[in-house]
Amino acid sequence: MAKELVFGHLNPDTDAIVAAIAYSQLQNQLGYETEAVALGEPNDETKFVLDYFDQETPRVIDKIGDQVQAVMLVDHNEAQQSVPDIDTVAVTHVVDHHRIANFKTTSPLFYHAEPVGCTSTILWKMYNENEVQIPQKIAGLMLSAIISDTLLLKSPTTTDDDRQAVQALADVANVDYQDYGLKMLKAGTNIAAKTAEDLIDADAKTFDMGGHNVRIAQVNVVDLAEALERQSEFEDAMKQSSQTNGYDLFLLAITNVLDSDTTMVVTGDNDLQTKVAKAFNHDIENSRLDLPGVVSRKKQIVPPLQQQF
């Protein structure tokens, strides 16, 4: 059986990297030959997680066609969020918790998608279904991914499956998930030493909305006021990125992980900005709008925008 690579989306977050590691480990136990890789360097939060559980960082790749003939995708399915030459290989497996869009294959495949808070929650269920024991280190990594994606189970994307998985994985990993989770989330919110260019690209995804190229980035913070002091820097970086990459609209969601509120900075076409304001029923003032109670890009930001566009 030929080797396959397993990876998450571009600009990987904790779930994208952890899910690749966990799924690769499961598939190897089931008889496949796989390697977990990443489509970008881990962010500060993910580095904290990998260091905490003494996990080697997956190697970073930018193309796959010259390495393997088949791949497995986790935490994404949309082509624009994957490796640029994804169309040169066969996709044999997908495990995801996002919408399905811009995705097609020439051959049948294994596809497992569920509307839960985190891909690692699905993987926890898959380990159980296949009666494969989860190693302590892998359990800690998967626990971290669920905490990250659900903001310590506070996000509206959180399901009962996520809660059950967190408790079960915490028991295997032998950690207090509340105490550990706060430390982990705070590790990913130190933005002072980062450039605006790095911050708007660290956790960003591109969406096709009504024929428009919409870029949506998210930055988690514990001090919203401090972040907004850099708004002009963010706007300049967003405008430059849009010009370089052809984005019609660039949205930056700055989310306070302690208060579960978001302030969105908006740049781009004025007519499209009007649609943004209508989508959230809030006026855009000083190139931003306040979104109380909004923390999830997947469930609270993308859907109303898709509907408006």
Buried (B, 14 or more C-beta within 10 A) or exposed (E): EEEBBBBBBBBBBBBBBBBBBBBBBBBBEEEBEBBBBBBBEBBBBBBBBBEBBEBEBBEEBEEBEEBBEBBBBBBBBBBBBBBBEBEEBEBBBBBBBBBEEEBEEEEEBEBBBBEBBBBBBBBBBBBEEEEBEBBBBBBBBBBBBBBBBBBBBBBBBBBEBBBEBBEBBBEBBEBEBEEBBBEBBBBBBEBEEBEBBEBBBBBBBBBBBEEBBBBBBBBBBBEBEEBBEBBEBBBEBBBBBBEEEEBBBBBBBBBBBBEBBBBBBBBBEEEBBEBBBEBBEBEBEEBBBBBEEBBBBBBBBBBBBBEBB
